[in-house]
Amino acid sequence: MLADYFWAIWQGLKGHNGPLGFYSAVQRCFITFGLLSSPASFVIDAPFGRFVNSSWTVNGSLGWLFMELVSPLSFLYFLSLSPSPSPSSFLVPSPSRTLDTLRALAPARAFLVVLFLIHYSNRSVVSTVRNPSRARMNIAVPLSAALFNLANGCLIGMWIAGGAASASGAVPKNLGLRNDGSAKVLFGAGTVLWLVGFLSNIYHDEALYALKRSKLRSTAARTKTALKDRYAIPTAGLYRFVSHPSYTSEWFEWFGFLLCTLALAPAPFPPSSSSTFSLIGLFSFFRPSRASLASLPNPLVPLKGWYAQPPALFLWQEVAVMLPRARSGHRWYKRTFGQEWEKKGARWVVLPGVY
């Protein structure tokens, strides 16, 4: 039974079951990655930054740029996949289709595309340029992060493109939002939350960059090897309350993004109890029929429920992996700075008054 399951997933990844089978296979692999990596993160510190060792390392800035660029490139590639039903050709890219796909998207979905690309433009290119120095990282870090970003970009790209048109081929009315009073409120609230998280992320990243520049200007700091001489305690903004406000800010960003997706139409999150579940709304670009769904093996039927869809999966995985990393970083600050941290450092890790 287990062998049959893995064989079906492998066939799906190879494209033998068309775009729906491929999407479902990646969806399950992505969930499995999260279930394995989160517990491991509580035991093993990711080998980069202050936790890196000297073996098998690569340039930190180049490694960061590589692994973060994978997400927007994967997103755009899978957003514009050819919807050919041929198992052997649907993964063949069609560059001219990217603009066609974006033009076909309802305004609300096109807006989410913009938010996704803005985030990763800052995270990949802008942060690489603005960061005055980034410690070397073990080669496993950019490779594993690139794999994660490849899957995440794939899922969210295919998922957003799936609502490009209604079943009749017409662009949904009401900007592509649900036809009820709460949809616009939900979408607006999600947008505001995303923007607040994004700006907060930039602000606190810049606060760290300023500390790095100050240390680099100090000849004494450059010549000393003690961690306390090379690092400093940040106190700007939310650093007065939590030791990792950039993590908190990013979670707020993607929670806002998730709220926006809850307002979309066709509803991308079918209820898990629905007996008439159809992927027409989710993959209308590919126009799957009930027969095409019935032809999929059970392991390749897309998972139902809002909590199993890509925007939600991404948020769960971010929290699950970044929380133990923040916990380790908080302990590192305490261990490195001692009494100075008790006087100047943040009391909480990521959420004031909670943790």
Secondary structure, DSSP 8 states (H G I E B T S, - for coil): -HHHHHHHHHHHHTTTTHHHHHHHHHHHHHHHHHHHHHHHHHHS--SBGGG--SSSEE-HHHHHHHHHHHHHHHHHHHHT------TTTTTS--TTHHHHHHHHS-HHHHHHHHHHHHHHHIIIIIHHHH-S----EETHHHHHHHHHHHHHHHHHHHHHHTTSS-TTS---SGGGB-SSHHHHHHHHHHHHHHHHHHHHHHHHHHHHHHHHHHHHH-HHHHH---HHHH-----SGGGGTBS-HHHHHHHHHHHHHHHHHHTBSS-SS--TT-TT--STTTSTTT---HHHHHTS-GGGS---SGGGSHHHHHHHHHHHHHHHHHHHHHHHHHHHHTHHHHHHS-SBSSSTTT-
